[in-house]
Amino acid sequence: MADYDEEFLRLREDLQEYLETRKKMLALDFIDKSAKLMSEMIASLTIWIFGGVVAFFLVVTVTLWLGYLWNNYLLGVASMTGFLLLLFLILWANRKKWLGKNLHDRLITILVESTLDEDQEP
């Protein structure tokens, strides 16, 4: 009977150790996925900021060029404003189809890739 009690206590300790290890592993897995997600977001944000600065200077250049070409800077500013407003309306109308789906798919891909990588490790 004493052997069964000792075996049960050892089994109980092993189970507690396993559960504690599993808890730590899940926490590390969460940290890993969060780090991958944050690095992806920072890289995307950097690209968007750089693209925004380039687009800003391009818009200013085209606006000044149109104003010079038409000898009326106000007309250049107005035409560029109209173009940007039209572009904004097109992007706003298609934001869910063009942006939302891609962002959603990219986030899922990041989370699933890290899970698949863990399953393939020996």
DSSP file with accessible surface (Angstrom, degrees, kcal/mol):
  #  RESIDUE AA STRUCTURE BP1 BP2  ACC     N-H-->O    O-->H-N    N-H-->O    O-->H-N    TCO  KAPPA ALPHA  PHI   PSI    X-CA   Y-CA   Z-CA
    1    1 A M     >        0   0  170      0, 0.0     4,-1.8     0, 0.0     5,-0.1   0.000 360.0 360.0 360.0 -35.2    0.0    0.0    0.0
    2    2 A A  H  >  +     0   0   60      1,-0.2     4,-2.5     2,-0.2     5,-0.2   0.856 360.0  56.9 -66.4 -33.7    2.9    2.3    0.8
    3    3 A D  H  > S+     0   0  123      1,-0.2     4,-2.5     2,-0.2    -1,-0.2   0.896 106.3  49.8 -63.7 -39.7    4.3    1.8   -2.8
    4    4 A Y  H  > S+     0   0  170      2,-0.2     4,-2.6     1,-0.2    -1,-0.2   0.899 110.8  49.3 -65.8 -40.2    1.0    3.0   -4.2
    5    5 A D  H  X S+     0   0   93     -4,-1.8     4,-2.5     2,-0.2    -2,-0.2   0.921 113.4  46.0 -65.1 -43.5    1.0    6.1   -2.0
    6    6 A E  H  X S+     0   0  127     -4,-2.5     4,-2.5     2,-0.2    -2,-0.2   0.908 113.9  48.8 -64.8 -42.0    4.5    6.9   -3.0
    7    7 A E  H  X S+     0   0   93     -4,-2.5     4,-2.7     2,-0.2    -2,-0.2   0.903 111.8  49.4 -64.5 -40.5    3.8    6.3   -6.6
    8    8 A F  H  X S+     0   0  132     -4,-2.6     4,-2.6     2,-0.2    -2,-0.2   0.916 111.4  48.8 -64.7 -43.6    0.7    8.5   -6.5
    9    9 A L  H  X S+     0   0   87     -4,-2.5     4,-2.4     2,-0.2    -2,-0.2   0.911 113.0  47.6 -63.7 -41.2    2.6   11.3   -4.7
   10   10 A R  H  X S+     0   0  119     -4,-2.5     4,-2.6     2,-0.2    -2,-0.2   0.927 112.8  48.9 -65.4 -41.5    5.4   11.1   -7.4
   11   11 A L  H  X S+     0   0  103     -4,-2.7     4,-2.4     2,-0.2    -2,-0.2   0.906 110.9  50.6 -63.8 -39.9    2.8   11.1  -10.2
   12   12 A R  H  X S+     0   0  134     -4,-2.6     4,-2.5     2,-0.2    -2,-0.2   0.917 111.1  48.0 -64.8 -43.0    1.1   14.1   -8.6
   13   13 A E  H  X S+     0   0  119     -4,-2.4     4,-2.6     2,-0.2    -2,-0.2   0.909 111.5  50.5 -64.7 -41.3    4.4   16.0   -8.3
   14   14 A D  H  X S+     0   0   70     -4,-2.6     4,-2.6     2,-0.2    -2,-0.2   0.900 110.5  49.9 -63.1 -40.3    5.2   15.2  -12.0
   15   15 A L  H  X S+     0   0  102     -4,-2.4     4,-2.7     2,-0.2    -2,-0.2   0.919 111.0  48.6 -65.3 -41.7    1.8   16.4  -13.0
   16   16 A Q  H  X S+     0   0  101     -4,-2.5     4,-2.4     2,-0.2    -2,-0.2   0.920 112.4  48.7 -63.5 -41.6    2.2   19.6  -11.1
   17   17 A E  H  X S+     0   0  124     -4,-2.6     4,-2.6     2,-0.2    -2,-0.2   0.914 111.4  50.3 -64.3 -41.6    5.6   20.1  -12.7
   18   18 A Y  H  X S+     0   0  137     -4,-2.6     4,-2.8     2,-0.2    -2,-0.2   0.932 111.3  47.7 -61.7 -46.0    4.2   19.4  -16.1
   19   19 A L  H  X S+     0   0   98     -4,-2.7     4,-2.3     2,-0.2    -1,-0.2   0.894 112.4  49.2 -64.3 -39.5    1.4   21.9  -15.6
   20   20 A E  H  X S+     0   0   90     -4,-2.4     4,-2.2    -5,-0.2    -1,-0.2   0.923 112.8  47.5 -65.5 -42.1    3.8   24.6  -14.4
   21   21 A T  H  X S+     0   0   78     -4,-2.6     4,-2.5     2,-0.2    -2,-0.2   0.910 111.3  51.1 -65.0 -40.8    6.1   24.0  -17.3
   22   22 A R  H  X S+     0   0  105     -4,-2.8     4,-2.5     2,-0.2    -2,-0.2   0.905 108.8  51.7 -63.4 -40.3    3.1   24.1  -19.7
   23   23 A K  H  X S+     0   0  132     -4,-2.3     4,-2.0     2,-0.2    -2,-0.2   0.925 111.3  46.8 -62.9 -43.9    2.0   27.4  -18.2
   24   24 A K  H  X S+     0   0  127     -4,-2.2     4,-2.4     1,-0.2    -2,-0.2   0.897 111.1  52.6 -64.7 -38.7    5.5   28.9  -18.7
   25   25 A M  H  X S+     0   0  100     -4,-2.5     4,-2.5     1,-0.2    -2,-0.2   0.908 108.6  49.6 -65.2 -40.9    5.6   27.6  -22.2
   26   26 A L  H  X S+     0   0   89     -4,-2.5     4,-2.4     2,-0.2    -1,-0.2   0.898 110.1  51.2 -65.0 -38.0    2.3   29.2  -23.1
   27   27 A A  H  X S+     0   0   51     -4,-2.0     4,-2.3     2,-0.2    -2,-0.2   0.927 111.8  46.7 -64.7 -43.2    3.5   32.5  -21.6
   28   28 A L  H  X S+     0   0  115     -4,-2.4     4,-2.6     2,-0.2    -2,-0.2   0.879 110.6  53.1 -66.0 -36.8    6.7   32.3  -23.7
   29   29 A D  H  X S+     0   0   31     -4,-2.5     4,-2.6     2,-0.2     5,-0.2   0.918 109.1  49.2 -63.3 -41.8    4.6   31.4  -26.8
   30   30 A F  H  X S+     0   0  142     -4,-2.4     4,-2.6     2,-0.2    -2,-0.2   0.922 111.4  49.2 -63.1 -42.3    2.4   34.5  -26.2
   31   31 A I  H  X S+     0   0  101     -4,-2.3     4,-2.6     2,-0.2    -2,-0.2   0.919 111.1  50.4 -64.3 -40.7    5.5   36.7  -25.8
   32   32 A D  H  X S+     0   0   66     -4,-2.6     4,-2.3     2,-0.2    -2,-0.2   0.942 112.9  44.6 -63.3 -47.8    7.0   35.3  -29.0
   33   33 A K  H  X S+     0   0   40     -4,-2.6     4,-2.4     1,-0.2    -1,-0.2   0.899 113.5  51.1 -65.1 -39.0    3.8   35.9  -31.0
   34   34 A S  H  X S+     0   0   41     -4,-2.6     4,-2.8    -5,-0.2    -1,-0.2   0.909 109.6  50.2 -64.5 -40.4    3.5   39.4  -29.5
   35   35 A A  H  X S+     0   0   56     -4,-2.6     4,-2.5     2,-0.2    -2,-0.2   0.915 111.4  48.0 -65.3 -42.1    7.1   40.2  -30.4
   36   36 A K  H  X S+     0   0   70     -4,-2.3     4,-2.1     2,-0.2    -2,-0.2   0.916 113.4  48.2 -63.4 -42.0    6.6   39.0  -34.0
   37   37 A L  H  X S+     0   0   43     -4,-2.4     4,-2.4     2,-0.2    -2,-0.2   0.929 112.4  48.0 -64.9 -43.7    3.4   41.0  -34.3
   38   38 A M  H  X S+     0   0  101     -4,-2.8     4,-2.8     2,-0.2     5,-0.2   0.901 110.7  50.8 -65.5 -40.5    4.9   44.2  -32.9
   39   39 A S  H  X S+     0   0   72     -4,-2.5     4,-2.4     2,-0.2    -1,-0.2   0.911 111.1  49.1 -65.4 -38.1    8.0   43.9  -35.2
   40   40 A E  H  X S+     0   0   57     -4,-2.1     4,-2.4    -5,-0.2    -2,-0.2   0.916 112.4  48.2 -64.7 -41.7    5.6   43.6  -38.2
   41   41 A M  H  X S+     0   0   99     -4,-2.4     4,-2.7     2,-0.2    -2,-0.2   0.911 111.9  48.6 -67.1 -40.7    3.6   46.6  -37.0
   42   42 A I  H  X S+     0   0  100     -4,-2.8     4,-2.5     2,-0.2    -2,-0.2   0.917 112.2  49.0 -66.4 -41.6    6.7   48.7  -36.5
   43   43 A A  H  X S+     0   0   48     -4,-2.4     4,-2.2    -5,-0.2    -2,-0.2   0.933 113.4  46.8 -63.1 -43.7    8.1   47.8  -39.9
   44   44 A S  H  X S+     0   0   46     -4,-2.4     4,-2.7     2,-0.2    -2,-0.2   0.913 111.6  50.9 -64.3 -42.6    4.8   48.6  -41.5
   45   45 A L  H  X S+     0   0  106     -4,-2.7     4,-2.6     1,-0.2     5,-0.2   0.911 109.1  51.4 -62.7 -40.5    4.5   51.9  -39.7
   46   46 A T  H  X S+     0   0   87     -4,-2.5     4,-2.5     1,-0.2    -1,-0.2   0.924 111.4  47.2 -62.2 -44.6    8.0   52.9  -40.7
   47   47 A I  H  X S+     0   0  118     -4,-2.2     4,-2.8     1,-0.2    -2,-0.2   0.919 112.5  49.6 -64.0 -43.0    7.2   52.1  -44.4
   48   48 A W  H  X S+     0   0  183     -4,-2.7     4,-2.3     2,-0.2    -2,-0.2   0.899 111.5  48.8 -64.5 -39.6    3.9   54.0  -44.2
   49   49 A I  H  X S+     0   0  102     -4,-2.6     4,-2.3     2,-0.2    -2,-0.2   0.942 113.1  46.6 -65.9 -46.0    5.6   57.1  -42.6
   50   50 A F  H  X S+     0   0  146     -4,-2.5     4,-2.4     1,-0.2    -2,-0.2   0.932 113.6  49.0 -61.4 -44.4    8.4   57.1  -45.2
   51   51 A G  H  X S+     0   0   37     -4,-2.8     4,-2.8     1,-0.2    -1,-0.2   0.879 109.6  53.0 -62.1 -37.3    5.8   56.7  -48.0
   52   52 A G  H  X S+     0   0   41     -4,-2.3     4,-2.5     2,-0.2    -1,-0.2   0.902 108.9  48.2 -65.5 -40.6    3.7   59.5  -46.5
   53   53 A V  H  X S+     0   0   72     -4,-2.3     4,-2.3     2,-0.2     5,-0.2   0.933 113.6  47.3 -65.8 -43.9    6.7   61.9  -46.5
   54   54 A V  H  X S+     0   0   75     -4,-2.4     4,-2.3     1,-0.2    -2,-0.2   0.933 113.0  49.0 -62.2 -45.0    7.5   61.0  -50.1
   55   55 A A  H  X S+     0   0   48     -4,-2.8     4,-2.7     2,-0.2    -1,-0.2   0.898 108.8  53.9 -62.4 -39.4    3.9   61.4  -51.1
   56   56 A F  H  X S+     0   0  126     -4,-2.5     4,-2.4     1,-0.2    -1,-0.2   0.949 111.4  43.6 -60.5 -49.2    3.7   64.8  -49.3
   57   57 A F  H  X S+     0   0  122     -4,-2.3     4,-2.5     1,-0.2    -1,-0.2   0.869 112.9  53.2 -67.7 -32.5    6.8   66.2  -51.2
   58   58 A L  H  X S+     0   0  107     -4,-2.3     4,-2.8    -5,-0.2     5,-0.2   0.930 109.6  48.1 -65.2 -43.1    5.5   64.7  -54.5
   59   59 A V  H  X S+     0   0   34     -4,-2.7     4,-2.6     2,-0.2    -2,-0.2   0.921 112.3  48.6 -63.9 -43.7    2.1   66.4  -54.0
   60   60 A V  H  X S+     0   0   54     -4,-2.4     4,-2.6    -5,-0.2     5,-0.2   0.929 112.8  48.9 -62.5 -43.1    3.8   69.8  -53.2
   61   61 A T  H  X S+     0   0   87     -4,-2.5     4,-2.6     2,-0.2    -2,-0.2   0.936 113.3  45.4 -63.4 -46.7    6.0   69.4  -56.2
   62   62 A V  H  X S+     0   0   48     -4,-2.8     4,-2.9     2,-0.2     5,-0.2   0.905 112.2  52.9 -64.9 -38.9    3.2   68.6  -58.6
   63   63 A T  H  X S+     0   0   19     -4,-2.6     4,-2.3    -5,-0.2    -2,-0.2   0.945 112.6  43.3 -61.6 -47.9    1.1   71.4  -57.1
   64   64 A L  H  X S+     0   0   97     -4,-2.6     4,-2.5     2,-0.2    -2,-0.2   0.897 113.8  51.8 -65.2 -38.7    3.9   74.0  -57.7
   65   65 A W  H  X S+     0   0  147     -4,-2.6     4,-2.8    -5,-0.2    -2,-0.2   0.924 110.6  47.3 -64.9 -44.4    4.6   72.6  -61.2
   66   66 A L  H  X S+     0   0   26     -4,-2.9     4,-2.5     2,-0.2     6,-0.3   0.909 112.2  50.8 -62.5 -41.8    0.9   72.8  -62.2
   67   67 A G  H  X>S+     0   0    0     -4,-2.3     5,-1.9    -5,-0.2     4,-0.5   0.914 113.1  45.2 -61.6 -42.1    0.7   76.4  -60.8
   68   68 A Y  H ><5S+     0   0  160     -4,-2.5     3,-0.7     3,-0.2    -2,-0.2   0.915 113.1  51.1 -65.7 -42.5    3.8   77.3  -62.8
   69   69 A L  H 3<5S+     0   0   91     -4,-2.8    -2,-0.2     1,-0.2    -1,-0.2   0.888 118.7  36.3 -63.6 -39.8    2.5   75.6  -65.9
   70   70 A W  H 3<5S-     0   0  116     -4,-2.5    -1,-0.2    -5,-0.2    -2,-0.2   0.380 105.0-125.7 -94.8   2.9   -0.8   77.4  -65.7
   71   71 A N  T <<5S+     0   0  146     -3,-0.7     2,-0.2    -4,-0.5    -3,-0.2   0.813  87.0  93.3  54.8  31.4    0.6   80.7  -64.4
   72   72 A N     >< -     0   0   78     -5,-1.9     4,-1.7    -6,-0.3     3,-0.2  -0.742  53.3-172.4-154.2  99.4   -1.8   80.4  -61.6
   73   73 A Y  H  > S+     0   0  125     -2,-0.2     4,-2.5     1,-0.2     5,-0.2   0.828  88.1  59.4 -66.8 -29.9   -0.7   78.8  -58.3
   74   74 A L  H  > S+     0   0  132      1,-0.2     4,-2.7     2,-0.2    -1,-0.2   0.911 105.1  49.5 -64.6 -39.1   -4.2   78.9  -56.9
   75   75 A L  H  > S+     0   0   83      2,-0.2     4,-2.7    -3,-0.2     5,-0.2   0.890 109.8  52.0 -66.1 -37.1   -5.4   76.8  -59.8
   76   76 A G  H  X S+     0   0    0     -4,-1.7     4,-2.1     2,-0.2    -2,-0.2   0.923 112.1  45.4 -63.6 -43.2   -2.6   74.3  -59.2
   77   77 A V  H  X S+     0   0   70     -4,-2.5     4,-2.5     2,-0.2    -2,-0.2   0.923 114.0  49.2 -66.3 -42.1   -3.5   74.0  -55.5
   78   78 A A  H  X S+     0   0   56     -4,-2.7     4,-2.4     2,-0.2    -2,-0.2   0.915 111.6  48.2 -65.1 -42.4   -7.2   73.7  -56.3
   79   79 A S  H  X S+     0   0   39     -4,-2.7     4,-2.3     2,-0.2    -1,-0.2   0.916 113.4  47.2 -67.1 -39.5   -6.6   71.0  -58.9
   80   80 A M  H  X S+     0   0   19     -4,-2.1     4,-2.7    -5,-0.2    -2,-0.2   0.893 111.1  52.0 -68.6 -37.5   -4.3   69.0  -56.6
   81   81 A T  H  X S+     0   0   84     -4,-2.5     4,-2.4     2,-0.2    -2,-0.2   0.921 110.0  49.1 -62.3 -43.9   -6.8   69.4  -53.8
   82   82 A G  H  X S+     0   0   40     -4,-2.4     4,-2.4     2,-0.2    -2,-0.2   0.916 111.6  49.2 -61.3 -42.5   -9.6   68.0  -56.1
   83   83 A F  H  X S+     0   0  112     -4,-2.3     4,-2.6     1,-0.2    -2,-0.2   0.930 112.5  47.0 -63.1 -45.2   -7.4   65.1  -57.1
   84   84 A L  H  X S+     0   0   67     -4,-2.7     4,-2.6     2,-0.2    -1,-0.2   0.876 111.1  51.9 -66.2 -36.2   -6.5   64.2  -53.5
   85   85 A L  H  X S+     0   0  104     -4,-2.4     4,-2.4     2,-0.2    -1,-0.2   0.923 110.9  47.7 -64.8 -43.3  -10.2   64.5  -52.5
   86   86 A L  H  X S+     0   0  102     -4,-2.4     4,-2.2     2,-0.2    -2,-0.2   0.926 112.6  49.1 -62.7 -43.6  -11.2   62.1  -55.3
   87   87 A L  H  X S+     0   0   73     -4,-2.6     4,-2.6     1,-0.2    -2,-0.2   0.915 110.6  50.8 -61.6 -42.6   -8.4   59.7  -54.3
   88   88 A F  H  X S+     0   0  115     -4,-2.6     4,-2.8     1,-0.2    -2,-0.2   0.919 109.7  49.9 -61.3 -44.2   -9.5   59.9  -50.7
   89   89 A L  H  X S+     0   0   94     -4,-2.4     4,-2.3     2,-0.2    -1,-0.2   0.901 111.0  49.1 -64.6 -38.6  -13.1   59.1  -51.6
   90   90 A I  H  X S+     0   0   74     -4,-2.2     4,-1.5     2,-0.2    -2,-0.2   0.936 114.1  45.6 -65.6 -45.1  -12.1   56.1  -53.7
   91   91 A L  H  < S+     0   0   80     -4,-2.6     4,-0.2     1,-0.2    -2,-0.2   0.900 112.8  50.6 -64.8 -39.3   -9.9   54.8  -50.9
   92   92 A W  H >< S+     0   0  139     -4,-2.8     3,-0.9     1,-0.2     4,-0.3   0.901 109.0  51.2 -66.2 -39.6  -12.6   55.4  -48.3
   93   93 A A  H 3< S+     0   0   76     -4,-2.3    -1,-0.2     1,-0.2     3,-0.2   0.826 120.7  34.0 -67.2 -30.7  -15.2   53.6  -50.4
   94   94 A N  T 3X S+     0   0   42     -4,-1.5     4,-2.8    -5,-0.2     5,-0.4   0.158  82.7 114.6-110.4  19.0  -13.0   50.5  -50.8
   95   95 A R  H <>>S+     0   0   90     -3,-0.9     4,-2.1    -4,-0.2     5,-2.0   0.876  78.2  46.6 -62.5 -39.2  -11.2   50.6  -47.5
   96   96 A K  I  4>S+     0   0  154     -4,-0.3     5,-1.5     3,-0.2    -1,-0.2   0.905 116.7  43.6 -71.7 -37.9  -12.7   47.3  -46.2
   97   97 A K  I  45S+     0   0  142      3,-0.2    -2,-0.2    -4,-0.2    -1,-0.2   0.904 126.0  30.4 -73.0 -40.8  -12.0   45.4  -49.4
   98   98 A W  I  <5S+     0   0  108     -4,-2.8     4,-0.2    -7,-0.2    -3,-0.2   0.868 135.4  17.5 -88.4 -40.2   -8.5   46.8  -50.0
   99   99 A L  I  X5S+     0   0   96     -4,-2.1     4,-2.4    -5,-0.4     5,-0.3   0.867 118.7  52.7-102.8 -48.5   -7.1   47.4  -46.5
  100  100 A G  I  ><S+     0   0   37     -5,-2.0     4,-2.4     1,-0.2     5,-0.2   0.922 111.2  45.9 -60.9 -45.8   -9.2   45.5  -43.9
  101  101 A K  H  ><S+     0   0  120     -5,-1.5     4,-2.7    -6,-0.2     5,-0.2   0.924 113.9  48.6 -65.8 -43.4   -9.0   42.1  -45.5
  102  102 A N  H  > S+     0   0  104     -4,-0.2     4,-2.3     2,-0.2    -1,-0.2   0.914 113.2  46.9 -64.8 -42.9   -5.2   42.3  -46.1
  103  103 A L  H  X S+     0   0  114     -4,-2.4     4,-2.3     2,-0.2     5,-0.2   0.936 113.4  48.9 -63.9 -44.6   -4.4   43.5  -42.6
  104  104 A H  H  X S+     0   0  107     -4,-2.4     4,-2.2    -5,-0.3    -2,-0.2   0.935 112.8  47.5 -60.6 -46.4   -6.6   40.8  -41.1
  105  105 A D  H  X S+     0   0   63     -4,-2.7     4,-2.5     1,-0.2    -1,-0.2   0.890 110.7  52.1 -64.2 -38.1   -5.0   38.1  -43.3
  106  106 A R  H  X S+     0   0   96     -4,-2.3     4,-2.2    -5,-0.2    -1,-0.2   0.917 109.1  49.3 -66.6 -41.2   -1.5   39.3  -42.4
  107  107 A L  H  X S+     0   0   61     -4,-2.3     4,-2.1     2,-0.2    -2,-0.2   0.924 112.7  47.4 -64.0 -42.8   -2.2   39.2  -38.7
  108  108 A I  H  X S+     0   0   77     -4,-2.2     4,-2.9     1,-0.2     5,-0.3   0.915 109.9  53.7 -64.6 -40.6   -3.6   35.7  -38.9
  109  109 A T  H  X S+     0   0   55     -4,-2.5     4,-2.8     1,-0.2     5,-0.2   0.915 107.9  50.2 -60.5 -42.8   -0.6   34.6  -41.0
  110  110 A I  H  X S+     0   0    8     -4,-2.2     4,-1.6     1,-0.2    -1,-0.2   0.940 114.6  43.7 -61.2 -46.0    1.8   35.9  -38.4
  111  111 A L  H  X S+     0   0   69     -4,-2.1     4,-1.2     1,-0.2    -2,-0.2   0.901 117.0  45.1 -69.4 -38.3    0.1   34.0  -35.6
  112  112 A V  H  X S+     0   0   70     -4,-2.9     4,-2.8     2,-0.2     5,-0.2   0.900 108.2  57.1 -75.1 -37.7   -0.4   30.8  -37.6
  113  113 A E  H  X S+     0   0   98     -4,-2.8     4,-2.5    -5,-0.3     5,-0.2   0.919 106.8  48.7 -59.2 -43.3    3.2   30.7  -38.9
  114  114 A S  H  X S+     0   0    1     -4,-1.6     4,-1.6    -5,-0.2    -1,-0.2   0.879 111.9  49.8 -67.4 -32.5    4.7   30.8  -35.5
  115  115 A T  H  X S+     0   0   47     -4,-1.2     4,-1.7     2,-0.2    -2,-0.2   0.922 111.7  47.6 -69.6 -41.8    2.3   28.0  -34.4
  116  116 A L  H  X S+     0   0   87     -4,-2.8     4,-1.5     1,-0.2    -2,-0.2   0.881 108.5  55.5 -67.2 -36.7    3.3   25.9  -37.4
  117  117 A D  H  X S+     0   0   79     -4,-2.5     4,-0.8    -5,-0.2    -1,-0.2   0.898 107.2  50.2 -61.6 -38.5    7.0   26.5  -36.8
  118  118 A E  H  < S+     0   0   72     -4,-1.6     3,-0.5     1,-0.2    -1,-0.2   0.886 108.3  52.4 -67.0 -37.5    6.6   25.2  -33.3
  119  119 A D  H  < S+     0   0  119     -4,-1.7    -1,-0.2     1,-0.2    -2,-0.2   0.818 108.3  51.2 -69.5 -28.1    4.8   22.0  -34.5
  120  120 A Q  H  < S+     0   0  152     -4,-1.5    -1,-0.2    -5,-0.1    -2,-0.2   0.646  85.1 103.7 -85.8 -15.5    7.7   21.3  -37.0
  121  121 A E     <        0   0  133     -4,-0.8    -3,-0.0    -3,-0.5    -4,-0.0  -0.439 360.0 360.0 -68.2 141.3   10.5   21.5  -34.4
  122  122 A P              0   0  178      0, 0.0    -1,-0.1     0, 0.0    -2,-0.1  -0.260 360.0 360.0 -72.9 360.0   11.9   18.2  -33.3
